[in-house]
Amino acid sequence: MLTALQIKNLKPETRVYRKPDYNGLYLTVYPNSNKKWEYRYTSPITNKRRTYRIGDQAIVSLSQARNESIRLKQLISQGIDPVDQKREAEFQKQQEAQIQQQLDNRKTFVHLYEEFANFCTTSFGGSSARWTDYTRQKHDERFANHVLPEIGEIPVEDVTEEHIVSILLAIQERGTLSIRDKVKQVLNALFQYAFDKKYCNKNVMKFLPESIFVKPEVNHFKHLTTDKELSQFLRQLSSAQASFEVLCAIRLGVMFFLRPGELVGMRWDEVDFTEGVVTVFSSKIKKDHIVPLSDQAKQLLMNLNHFTGHSPYVFLSSYGSGRYRHISRDSLGNTLRRSGIDYIQPHGFRHTASTMLNEMGFDSDVIELQLSHKISGVRGVYNKAQKLRERKALMQAWSDHLQKLGMNGSA
């Protein structure tokens, strides 16, 4: 049996050599001066000689090595090969570590939403982003209020149909069906994105029950259909109280009949006074949309430029804190309601213009183009002309008609 002094005095040689201790325990000395404890035995399974490496002598003491050799001998007496057992334990440990790493690296829903939202607001290859900044802001607000508190910290692959149903029903029970549908629309696109990116094994949105979701009533935007109604509205608008930018936005909204989100986000670099046009990106047709400027619209924009021309936005918000922001589309409807005008909504300006311009005898294709609608059927396939000359005439005639009915040229 070895002693501590003998172990200390063992010197390296040019070749590896072993010194026996007891009960199959050896101390192996290497040419580089390393000394390691090894246990040599006959495998109870293969009946072949094998070596089990216990550890470095600098770390494992003599008494510890002897205790380990006793444990190993007991395993052998039970028909267990210590080397095989050690390999199995190491393999199991590696497997558990890999599983844990996969669990640690799983993408949570809040991280998925951030990634998807950034994807939707990014322009690739010069194409326009799927979401505008305003759209991103509204989706962020809805998800922060209704979705992220419930499933934000849950790994994406663990989100179930029950989670989604619970969220949507909670919104529905508050009576806000429009918010429910907008959240559901984003969730549909988001989980398809997650499925395609291999973040989850299925798109849970495809397995939602339908019968438990109430269908909202179709409410067309309030709008006007006669000269008398429009004239009354314009007279009331002339006495409305709001910021100069908001009043200008409402008047130009009536003249331009853009979608409210496209209107309030107009930028000065989209306005070309020389050519007499404004070019905005249409969120519906996914391309630039040209709005010819009537004389009245051009004058109103030139007046407004004196106040907001220093900023990127035509309709600059006075509530910006350290950075430029445009007014919100909600400010248009709020101003109308405060002024007692509850019989028309900002989006209704489009319906009013469409109805009355058709009655005025303008070509329906020209009207649809100016509304930035997609023309369906064969006409839509073959009619690629922008009809800009006809649209300029239409926009001037519309502004002249508004002025005749009482449109105030200045806010």
MIGU-843258 format. One record per residue (C-alpha): residue in three letters; x, y, z. Coordinates in Angstrom, 3 decimals, padded with zeros to 6 digits. Layout:
BEGIN
+-----+----------+----------+----------+
!   r !       px !       py !       pz !
+-----+----------+----------+----------+
! ALA !        X !        Y !        Z !
...
+-----+----------+----------+----------+
//
This chain:
BEGIN
+-----+----------+----------+----------+
!   r !       px !       py !       pz !
+-----+----------+----------+----------+
! MET !  000.000 !  000.000 !  000.000 !
! LEU !  001.179 !  003.478 ! -000.779 !
! THR !  001.895 !  006.154 !  001.810 !
! ALA !  001.661 !  009.918 !  001.475 !
! LEU !  005.450 !  010.186 !  001.600 !
! GLN !  005.942 !  007.584 ! -001.120 !
! ILE !  003.453 !  009.383 ! -003.328 !
! LYS !  005.278 !  012.658 ! -002.782 !
! ASN !  008.656 !  011.116 ! -003.691 !
! LEU !  007.490 !  009.445 ! -006.918 !
! LYS !  009.417 !  011.054 ! -009.796 !
! PRO !  008.422 !  011.149 ! -013.472 !
! GLU !  010.228 !  008.926 ! -015.933 !
! THR !  010.429 !  008.916 ! -019.701 !
! ARG !  007.526 !  006.519 ! -019.865 !
! VAL !  004.207 !  006.251 ! -018.026 !
! TYR !  004.322 !  003.890 ! -015.034 !
! ARG !  001.906 !  002.771 ! -012.324 !
! LYS !  002.297 !  002.099 ! -008.616 !
! PRO ! -000.288 ! -000.247 ! -007.036 !
! ASP ! -001.991 !  000.679 ! -003.801 !
! TYR ! -004.698 ! -001.746 ! -002.793 !
! ASN ! -007.862 ! -003.364 ! -004.049 !
! GLY ! -007.191 ! -002.540 ! -007.721 !
! LEU ! -006.278 !  001.109 ! -007.051 !
! TYR ! -003.222 !  002.477 ! -008.858 !
! LEU ! -001.400 !  005.763 ! -009.020 !
! THR ! -000.246 !  006.463 ! -012.580 !
! VAL !  002.735 !  008.781 ! -013.032 !
! TYR !  003.154 !  010.604 ! -016.355 !
! PRO !  006.365 !  012.033 ! -017.880 !
! ASN !  004.982 !  015.565 ! -017.431 !
! SER !  004.845 !  014.958 ! -013.609 !
! ASN !  001.052 !  014.536 ! -013.504 !
! LYS ! -000.136 !  011.843 ! -011.097 !
! LYS ! -003.617 !  010.360 ! -011.511 !
! TRP ! -005.623 !  007.775 ! -009.602 !
! GLU ! -006.948 !  004.866 ! -011.643 !
! TYR ! -008.942 !  001.788 ! -010.780 !
! ARG ! -008.212 ! -001.350 ! -012.800 !
! TYR ! -010.774 ! -004.129 ! -012.886 !
! THR ! -012.356 ! -006.916 ! -014.926 !
! SER ! -015.678 ! -005.895 ! -016.455 !
! PRO ! -018.565 ! -008.008 ! -015.125 !
! ILE ! -020.224 ! -007.643 ! -018.531 !
! THR ! -017.433 ! -008.274 ! -021.091 !
! ASN ! -014.943 ! -010.033 ! -018.762 !
! LYS ! -012.233 ! -007.740 ! -020.161 !
! ARG ! -009.765 ! -005.606 ! -018.256 !
! ARG ! -010.746 ! -001.923 ! -018.037 !
! THR ! -009.475 !  001.237 ! -016.385 !
! TYR ! -011.632 !  003.744 ! -014.518 !
! ARG ! -010.016 !  007.158 ! -014.079 !
! ILE ! -010.784 !  008.487 ! -010.607 !
! GLY ! -009.016 !  011.846 ! -010.800 !
! ASP ! -005.882 !  013.915 ! -010.346 !
! GLN ! -003.823 !  013.131 ! -007.242 !
! ALA ! -003.410 !  016.873 ! -006.609 !
! ILE ! -007.192 !  017.092 ! -006.162 !
! VAL ! -008.189 !  013.601 ! -004.939 !
! SER ! -006.448 !  012.538 ! -001.716 !
! LEU ! -005.251 !  009.008 ! -000.987 !
! SER ! -008.135 !  008.330 !  001.391 !
! GLN ! -010.676 !  009.667 ! -001.098 !
! ALA ! -009.220 !  007.486 ! -003.841 !
! ARG ! -009.438 !  004.386 ! -001.622 !
! ASN ! -013.065 !  005.143 ! -000.721 !
! GLU ! -013.858 !  005.511 ! -004.414 !
! SER ! -012.205 !  002.163 ! -005.205 !
! ILE ! -014.407 !  000.515 ! -002.568 !
! ARG ! -017.528 !  002.041 ! -004.162 !
! LEU ! -016.430 !  000.850 ! -007.601 !
! LYS ! -015.815 ! -002.675 ! -006.345 !
! GLN ! -019.340 ! -002.746 ! -004.922 !
! LEU ! -020.770 ! -001.730 ! -008.312 !
! ILE ! -018.838 ! -004.532 ! -010.001 !
! SER ! -020.167 ! -007.037 ! -007.469 !
! GLN ! -023.678 ! -005.910 ! -008.521 !
! GLY ! -022.890 ! -006.601 ! -012.172 !
! ILE ! -022.442 ! -002.919 ! -013.074 !
! ASP ! -019.503 ! -001.782 ! -015.184 !
! PRO ! -018.267 !  001.516 ! -013.648 !
! VAL ! -016.927 !  002.895 ! -016.951 !
! ASP ! -020.234 !  002.248 ! -018.734 !
! GLN ! -022.152 !  003.772 ! -015.836 !
! LYS ! -019.932 !  006.882 ! -015.903 !
! ARG ! -020.380 !  007.289 ! -019.652 !
! GLU ! -024.133 !  006.921 ! -019.332 !
! ALA ! -024.194 !  009.505 ! -016.532 !
! GLU ! -022.094 !  011.940 ! -018.579 !
! PHE ! -024.331 !  011.403 ! -021.613 !
! GLN ! -027.431 !  011.994 ! -019.507 !
! LYS ! -025.878 !  015.147 ! -018.078 !
! GLN ! -025.089 !  016.423 ! -021.574 !
! GLN ! -028.638 !  015.676 ! -022.681 !
! GLU ! -030.079 !  017.507 ! -019.699 !
! ALA ! -027.750 !  020.459 ! -020.325 !
! GLN ! -028.834 !  020.618 ! -023.977 !
! ILE ! -032.491 !  020.459 ! -023.006 !
! GLN ! -031.986 !  023.175 ! -020.422 !
! GLN ! -030.153 !  025.322 ! -022.948 !
! GLN ! -033.001 !  024.881 ! -025.409 !
! LEU ! -035.458 !  025.857 ! -022.678 !
! ASP ! -033.368 !  028.891 ! -021.760 !
! ASN ! -033.117 !  029.951 ! -025.402 !
! ARG ! -036.816 !  029.580 ! -026.182 !
! LYS ! -038.345 !  032.771 ! -027.495 !
! THR ! -041.011 !  034.202 ! -025.238 !
! PHE ! -044.133 !  035.748 ! -026.710 !
! VAL ! -043.082 !  039.309 ! -025.868 !
! HIS ! -039.805 !  038.778 ! -027.745 !
! LEU ! -041.715 !  037.284 ! -030.675 !
! TYR ! -044.034 !  040.299 ! -030.778 !
! GLU ! -041.077 !  042.714 ! -030.754 !
! GLU ! -039.369 !  040.801 ! -033.558 !
! PHE ! -042.554 !  040.616 ! -035.634 !
! ALA ! -043.410 !  044.289 ! -035.079 !
! ASN ! -039.883 !  045.314 ! -036.105 !
! PHE ! -040.212 !  043.105 ! -039.190 !
! CYS ! -043.504 !  044.770 ! -040.125 !
! THR ! -042.096 !  048.295 ! -039.736 !
! THR ! -038.899 !  047.613 ! -041.707 !
! SER ! -038.470 !  048.378 ! -045.411 !
! PHE ! -036.769 !  045.615 ! -047.391 !
! GLY ! -035.217 !  046.201 ! -050.808 !
! GLY ! -036.759 !  049.632 ! -051.144 !
! SER ! -040.318 !  048.374 ! -050.639 !
! SER ! -042.563 !  050.115 ! -048.159 !
! ALA ! -042.951 !  048.680 ! -044.675 !
! ARG ! -046.085 !  046.675 ! -043.913 !
! TRP ! -046.947 !  048.920 ! -040.946 !
! THR ! -046.636 !  052.673 ! -040.628 !
! ASP ! -045.249 !  054.143 ! -037.408 !
! TYR ! -048.781 !  055.085 ! -036.411 !
! THR ! -050.033 !  051.537 ! -037.008 !
! ARG ! -047.148 !  050.175 ! -034.918 !
! GLN ! -048.032 !  052.566 ! -032.098 !
! LYS ! -051.681 !  051.444 ! -032.045 !
! HIS ! -050.777 !  047.735 ! -032.138 !
! ASP ! -048.228 !  048.267 ! -029.347 !
! GLU ! -050.910 !  049.898 ! -027.199 !
! ARG ! -053.438 !  047.108 ! -027.779 !
! PHE ! -050.957 !  044.327 ! -027.066 !
! ALA ! -049.599 !  046.098 ! -023.986 !
! ASN ! -053.133 !  046.425 ! -022.620 !
! HIS ! -054.688 !  043.102 ! -023.583 !
! VAL ! -052.129 !  040.468 ! -024.633 !
! LEU ! -048.666 !  040.850 ! -023.114 !
! PRO ! -049.835 !  040.873 ! -019.465 !
! GLU ! -051.378 !  037.436 ! -020.076 !
! ILE ! -048.832 !  035.578 ! -022.228 !
! GLY ! -045.850 !  037.901 ! -022.648 !
! GLU ! -043.444 !  035.759 ! -020.601 !
! ILE ! -044.678 !  032.392 ! -021.917 !
! PRO ! -042.450 !  030.645 ! -024.506 !
! VAL ! -044.047 !  030.861 ! -027.935 !
! GLU ! -044.322 !  027.096 ! -028.362 !
! ASP ! -046.196 !  026.863 ! -025.045 !
! VAL ! -048.914 !  029.345 ! -026.023 !
! THR ! -052.113 !  027.374 ! -026.562 !
! GLU ! -055.473 !  027.927 ! -028.187 !
! GLU ! -056.905 !  028.302 ! -024.670 !
! HIS ! -054.575 !  031.244 ! -023.987 !
! ILE ! -055.697 !  033.035 ! -027.161 !
! VAL ! -059.383 !  032.295 ! -026.642 !
! SER ! -059.198 !  033.638 ! -023.076 !
! ILE ! -057.582 !  036.878 ! -024.271 !
! LEU ! -060.040 !  037.445 ! -027.127 !
! LEU ! -063.083 !  036.637 ! -024.997 !
! ALA ! -061.901 !  039.053 ! -022.296 !
! ILE ! -061.722 !  041.834 ! -024.893 !
! GLN ! -065.098 !  040.805 ! -026.308 !
! GLU ! -066.729 !  040.884 ! -022.865 !
! ARG ! -065.636 !  044.504 ! -022.508 !
! GLY ! -067.692 !  045.212 ! -025.614 !
! THR ! -064.748 !  046.364 ! -027.730 !
! LEU ! -065.268 !  044.067 ! -030.713 !
! SER ! -063.222 !  046.242 ! -033.068 !
! ILE ! -060.184 !  045.948 ! -030.773 !
! ARG ! -060.768 !  042.198 ! -030.465 !
! ASP ! -060.750 !  041.816 ! -034.248 !
! LYS ! -057.643 !  043.971 ! -034.701 !
! VAL ! -055.765 !  041.986 ! -032.045 !
! LYS ! -056.908 !  038.747 ! -033.651 !
! GLN ! -055.772 !  039.949 ! -037.076 !
! VAL ! -052.264 !  040.678 ! -035.786 !
! LEU ! -052.150 !  037.367 ! -033.905 !
! ASN ! -053.024 !  035.514 ! -037.111 !
! ALA ! -050.110 !  037.074 ! -038.971 !
! LEU ! -047.774 !  036.809 ! -035.959 !
! PHE ! -048.270 !  033.078 ! -035.377 !
! GLN ! -047.955 !  032.315 ! -039.075 !
! TYR ! -044.637 !  034.176 ! -038.947 !
! ALA ! -043.598 !  032.190 ! -035.844 !
! PHE ! -044.539 !  028.893 ! -037.509 !
! ASP ! -042.597 !  029.756 ! -040.658 !
! LYS ! -039.566 !  030.735 ! -038.539 !
! LYS ! -039.767 !  027.375 ! -036.662 !
! TYR ! -040.411 !  029.096 ! -033.326 !
! CYS ! -043.414 !  026.817 ! -032.796 !
! ASN ! -044.706 !  023.561 ! -034.226 !
! LYS ! -048.138 !  024.821 ! -035.217 !
! ASN ! -050.092 !  027.999 ! -035.830 !
! VAL ! -052.527 !  027.971 ! -032.901 !
! MET ! -054.722 !  030.581 ! -034.596 !
! LYS ! -055.859 !  027.975 ! -037.138 !
! PHE ! -057.499 !  025.925 ! -034.406 !
! LEU ! -059.626 !  028.567 ! -032.673 !
! PRO ! -063.368 !  027.914 ! -032.248 !
! GLU ! -065.572 !  030.346 ! -034.148 !
! SER ! -069.014 !  030.007 ! -032.560 !
! ILE ! -068.007 !  031.710 ! -029.292 !
! PHE ! -066.951 !  034.945 ! -030.980 !
! VAL ! -069.712 !  037.482 ! -031.574 !
! LYS ! -069.775 !  038.972 ! -035.053 !
! PRO ! -069.819 !  042.774 ! -034.992 !
! GLU ! -072.608 !  044.597 ! -036.742 !
! VAL ! -071.578 !  046.257 ! -039.962 !
! ASN ! -071.600 !  049.990 ! -039.239 !
! HIS ! -070.861 !  052.129 ! -042.250 !
! PHE ! -069.008 !  055.330 ! -041.490 !
! LYS ! -071.388 !  058.231 ! -041.031 !
! HIS ! -071.339 !  060.406 ! -044.107 !
! LEU ! -073.347 !  062.976 ! -046.040 !
! THR ! -075.102 !  062.482 ! -049.363 !
! THR ! -076.684 !  065.821 ! -050.310 !
! ASP ! -075.552 !  069.393 ! -050.917 !
! LYS ! -077.828 !  070.570 ! -048.128 !
! GLU ! -076.232 !  068.232 ! -045.567 !
! LEU ! -072.724 !  069.078 ! -046.754 !
! SER ! -073.406 !  072.802 ! -046.626 !
! GLN ! -074.702 !  072.519 ! -043.056 !
! PHE ! -071.548 !  070.608 ! -042.076 !
! LEU ! -069.232 !  073.203 ! -043.645 !
! ARG ! -071.011 !  076.042 ! -041.835 !
! GLN ! -070.637 !  074.276 ! -038.495 !
! LEU ! -067.009 !  073.473 ! -039.275 !
! SER ! -066.234 !  077.165 ! -039.760 !
! SER ! -066.939 !  077.785 ! -036.063 !
! ALA ! -065.188 !  074.668 ! -034.716 !
! GLN ! -062.578 !  075.206 ! -031.990 !
! ALA ! -059.263 !  073.335 ! -032.250 !
! SER ! -055.609 !  073.914 ! -033.075 !
! PHE ! -054.782 !  075.468 ! -036.423 !
! GLU ! -053.163 !  072.191 ! -037.552 !
! VAL ! -056.213 !  070.078 ! -036.681 !
! LEU ! -058.645 !  072.484 ! -038.381 !
! CYS ! -056.470 !  072.489 ! -041.498 !
! ALA ! -056.347 !  068.696 ! -041.429 !
! ILE ! -060.158 !  068.474 ! -041.320 !
! ARG ! -060.578 !  070.912 ! -044.207 !
! LEU ! -057.945 !  069.158 ! -046.289 !
! GLY ! -059.509 !  065.846 ! -045.277 !
! VAL ! -062.752 !  066.951 ! -046.885 !
! MET ! -060.893 !  068.127 ! -050.011 !
! PHE ! -058.496 !  065.184 ! -050.303 !
! PHE ! -060.791 !  062.399 ! -048.942 !
! LEU ! -057.749 !  060.370 ! -047.913 !
! ARG ! -057.937 !  057.721 ! -045.226 !
! PRO ! -057.501 !  059.531 ! -041.868 !
! GLY ! -054.288 !  057.665 ! -041.045 !
! GLU ! -052.755 !  058.636 ! -044.381 !
! LEU ! -053.905 !  062.234 ! -043.996 !
! VAL ! -052.540 !  063.009 ! -040.521 !
! GLY ! -049.172 !  061.425 ! -041.320 !
! MET ! -048.536 !  063.615 ! -044.378 !
! ARG ! -044.983 !  064.936 ! -044.613 !
! TRP ! -043.716 !  068.113 ! -046.220 !
! ASP ! -041.341 !  066.128 ! -048.429 !
! GLU ! -044.463 !  064.536 ! -049.965 !
! VAL ! -045.836 !  067.938 ! -050.991 !
! ASP ! -044.710 !  069.286 ! -054.373 !
! PHE ! -045.988 !  072.843 ! -054.825 !
! THR ! -044.310 !  073.134 ! -058.245 !
! GLU ! -046.036 !  070.093 ! -059.714 !
! GLY ! -049.161 !  070.714 ! -057.669 !
! VAL ! -049.419 !  067.248 ! -056.130 !
! VAL ! -049.083 !  065.446 ! -052.817 !
! THR ! -047.742 !  061.882 ! -052.943 !
! VAL ! -048.631 !  059.698 ! -049.961 !
! PHE ! -048.202 !  055.989 ! -049.421 !
! SER ! -051.540 !  054.184 ! -049.521 !
! SER ! -051.803 !  051.555 ! -046.811 !
! LYS ! -054.479 !  049.714 ! -048.780 !
! ILE ! -053.008 !  049.438 ! -052.265 !
! LYS ! -049.438 !  049.267 ! -050.895 !
! LYS ! -048.008 !  051.901 ! -053.197 !
! ASP ! -047.698 !  055.668 ! -053.603 !
! HIS ! -050.933 !  057.533 ! -054.187 !
! ILE ! -051.021 !  060.901 ! -055.958 !
! VAL ! -053.357 !  063.658 ! -054.783 !
! PRO ! -053.581 !  066.580 ! -057.238 !
! LEU ! -053.753 !  069.937 ! -055.481 !
! SER ! -056.673 !  072.201 ! -056.204 !
! ASP ! -056.050 !  075.950 ! -055.968 !
! GLN ! -057.831 !  076.020 ! -052.607 !
! ALA ! -055.850 !  073.089 ! -051.192 !
! LYS ! -052.567 !  074.544 ! -052.401 !
! GLN ! -053.298 !  077.882 ! -050.726 !
! LEU ! -054.269 !  076.188 ! -047.462 !
! LEU ! -051.054 !  074.155 ! -047.480 !
! MET ! -048.952 !  077.249 ! -048.186 !
! ASN ! -050.574 !  079.009 ! -045.213 !
! LEU ! -049.916 !  075.978 ! -043.024 !
! ASN ! -046.295 !  075.778 ! -044.189 !
! HIS ! -045.541 !  079.042 ! -042.394 !
! PHE ! -046.390 !  077.317 ! -039.090 !
! THR ! -045.175 !  073.731 ! -039.505 !
! GLY ! -042.729 !  073.914 ! -042.414 !
! HIS ! -039.790 !  073.618 ! -040.002 !
! SER ! -040.885 !  070.073 ! -039.084 !
! PRO ! -041.153 !  066.889 ! -041.157 !
! TYR ! -044.928 !  066.770 ! -040.694 !
! VAL ! -047.597 !  068.874 ! -042.350 !
! PHE ! -049.909 !  068.528 ! -039.339 !
! LEU ! -047.446 !  068.953 ! -036.488 !
! SER ! -048.703 !  068.015 ! -033.031 !
! SER ! -048.253 !  070.541 ! -030.249 !
! TYR ! -047.896 !  067.684 ! -027.762 !
! GLY ! -044.490 !  066.466 ! -028.891 !
! SER ! -041.937 !  066.145 ! -026.080 !
! GLY ! -038.520 !  066.789 ! -027.530 !
! ARG ! -039.265 !  065.312 ! -030.944 !
! TYR ! -041.585 !  065.986 ! -033.866 !
! ARG ! -044.880 !  064.116 ! -033.960 !
! HIS ! -047.921 !  064.511 ! -036.171 !
! ILE ! -051.434 !  064.884 ! -034.835 !
! SER ! -053.427 !  061.711 ! -034.235 !
! ARG ! -056.346 !  060.747 ! -036.394 !
! ASP ! -058.471 !  060.611 ! -033.234 !
! SER ! -058.036 !  064.374 ! -032.896 !
! LEU ! -060.115 !  064.871 ! -036.067 !
! GLY ! -063.138 !  062.962 ! -034.784 !
! ASN ! -062.789 !  064.441 ! -031.303 !
! THR ! -062.888 !  067.973 ! -032.724 !
! LEU ! -066.031 !  067.197 ! -034.720 !
! ARG ! -067.800 !  065.721 ! -031.683 !
! ARG ! -066.851 !  068.657 ! -029.437 !
! SER ! -068.307 !  070.961 ! -032.084 !
! GLY ! -071.627 !  069.125 ! -032.056 !
! ILE ! -070.933 !  067.419 ! -035.388 !
! ASP ! -071.866 !  063.811 ! -034.699 !
! TYR ! -073.488 !  062.982 ! -038.006 !
! ILE ! -070.259 !  062.467 ! -039.959 !
! GLN ! -066.909 !  060.838 ! -039.183 !
! PRO ! -063.530 !  061.675 ! -040.758 !
! HIS ! -063.523 !  058.412 ! -042.723 !
! GLY ! -066.999 !  059.370 ! -043.920 !
! PHE ! -065.450 !  062.188 ! -045.990 !
! ARG ! -064.457 !  059.462 ! -048.473 !
! HIS ! -068.023 !  058.126 ! -048.719 !
! THR ! -069.412 !  061.631 ! -049.136 !
! ALA ! -066.949 !  062.482 ! -051.924 !
! SER ! -067.551 !  059.162 ! -053.696 !
! THR ! -071.334 !  059.534 ! -053.575 !
! MET ! -071.467 !  063.165 ! -054.661 !
! LEU ! -068.745 !  062.981 ! -057.332 !
! ASN ! -070.589 !  060.104 ! -058.977 !
! GLU ! -073.760 !  062.196 ! -058.927 !
! MET ! -071.795 !  065.075 ! -060.448 !
! GLY ! -071.105 !  062.837 ! -063.459 !
! PHE ! -067.397 !  062.057 ! -063.057 !
! ASP ! -066.024 !  058.820 ! -064.483 !
! SER ! -066.236 !  056.058 ! -061.869 !
! ASP ! -062.722 !  054.795 ! -062.631 !
! VAL ! -061.303 !  058.281 ! -062.027 !
! ILE ! -063.153 !  058.479 ! -058.706 !
! GLU ! -061.945 !  055.014 ! -057.663 !
! LEU ! -058.356 !  055.904 ! -058.552 !
! GLN ! -058.554 !  059.079 ! -056.491 !
! LEU ! -059.982 !  057.090 ! -053.589 !
! SER ! -056.941 !  054.766 ! -053.942 !
! HIS ! -059.250 !  051.796 ! -054.366 !
! LYS ! -058.223 !  048.693 ! -056.232 !
! ILE ! -060.281 !  048.388 ! -059.401 !
! SER ! -061.448 !  044.799 ! -059.596 !
! GLY ! -062.093 !  042.530 ! -062.538 !
! VAL ! -060.927 !  042.979 ! -066.096 !
! ARG ! -061.012 !  046.776 ! -065.769 !
! GLY ! -058.517 !  046.564 ! -062.939 !
! VAL ! -056.180 !  044.312 ! -064.913 !
! TYR ! -056.102 !  046.362 ! -068.112 !
! ASN ! -056.661 !  049.878 ! -066.815 !
! LYS ! -053.154 !  050.788 ! -065.630 !
! ALA ! -053.440 !  054.478 ! -066.588 !
! GLN ! -053.235 !  056.928 ! -063.709 !
! LYS ! -055.672 !  059.341 ! -065.449 !
! LEU ! -053.854 !  062.162 ! -063.716 !
! ARG ! -055.237 !  064.902 ! -065.985 !
! GLU ! -058.803 !  063.788 ! -065.302 !
! ARG ! -058.079 !  063.509 ! -061.566 !
! LYS ! -056.718 !  067.074 ! -061.475 !
! ALA ! -059.945 !  068.275 ! -063.044 !
! LEU ! -061.958 !  066.219 ! -060.553 !
! MET ! -060.095 !  067.575 ! -057.506 !
! GLN ! -060.443 !  071.181 ! -058.667 !
! ALA ! -064.151 !  070.706 ! -059.374 !
! TRP ! -064.632 !  069.138 ! -055.932 !
! SER ! -062.897 !  072.022 ! -054.140 !
! ASP ! -064.911 !  074.535 ! -056.178 !
! HIS ! -068.085 !  072.703 ! -055.173 !
! LEU ! -067.063 !  072.738 ! -051.509 !
! GLN ! -066.298 !  076.452 ! -051.689 !
! LYS ! -069.693 !  077.083 ! -053.274 !
! LEU ! -071.342 !  075.221 ! -050.380 !
! GLY ! -069.510 !  077.253 ! -047.755 !
! MET ! -066.006 !  075.798 ! -047.315 !
! ASN ! -063.827 !  078.369 ! -045.573 !
! GLY ! -060.493 !  078.610 ! -047.370 !
! SER ! -058.557 !  079.300 ! -044.187 !
! ALA ! -058.600 !  077.575 ! -040.829 !
+-----+----------+----------+----------+
//
